Amino acid sequence: MAKKKKPAPECRSTPADKIRLPDPPARGTKPAPASSSPAPEDAPLAEEHLYRLKTQAVEDLVTASEENSPPVSRAELRKYQSGPKIHLADWLKALLIKAWMPGVICYFFVWGLSTFAVNQIDFLVILSLALGAVTNLITNNILRFIAKTPGALDRWIMVTPKSAWFLPLDLIYAGLLVACVTLTYNTVNTVGARLSGNPGTVTLGVEPILFGLFTLGWDLLFIGAKRLLRRIVGDAKQKAGSASGH
């Protein structure tokens, strides 16, 4: 027995003459805004005021420096710093870098060229050129990079101007350091041989750690002498200027 199909639901439509459309706005009048609450009259002024404040904040951030910034304690700055919890002072970082770089030079050149038959003078010249080039191109640039402010670590640099034209000065200064370090090794070994009674005894061999420390010691000695000489000359000029003023 076949089932009877249910009749489709009747679609009822509203006659067109019974549909009421909203009245169009009168001429010369603007349609009401979608929002029921009108915007305050001073909204444009408030937005402009906020925009000015943000612009001034950005301007203050761009032009910020140590002179126009409020002092902030070191403990407060550490709250927003990432990285290791062990913080080294800037002067200690500078000394470690200046001692480590000569040690690297000793490792690659002193130990590396020891297997070749190289004349002693030629060997010292090669060592001086390598140390001077690394100091000018790597060590000094690292010190300038880790400095918190420009020139903050220049007191640990012998030749402070940053230019390739001053590379010969670094090479000459490196030759002086190598000569002084060589003199230190020879003096220690000579004294040790005399005390032991055996002329062939080598008390102190050349290795990277002591080579770096000896180079750092002579470097600090010469940098201190440069500061002292500059201070003496500055005081003399100041006294001469005050005497001529009177």
QUIZI-V899701 format. One record per helix or strand of 2 or more residues. SS is the DSSP state (helix for helix, strand for strand). FROM is the first residue (numbers start at 0). TO is the last residue. Records with the same first field share a line. If there is no record, write none. Layout:
BEGIN
SS->FROM-TO / FROM-TO
END
This chain:
BEGIN
helix->15-17 / 42-61 / 73-77 / 89-109 / 112-114 / 119-145 / 153-155 / 163-195 / 207-244
END
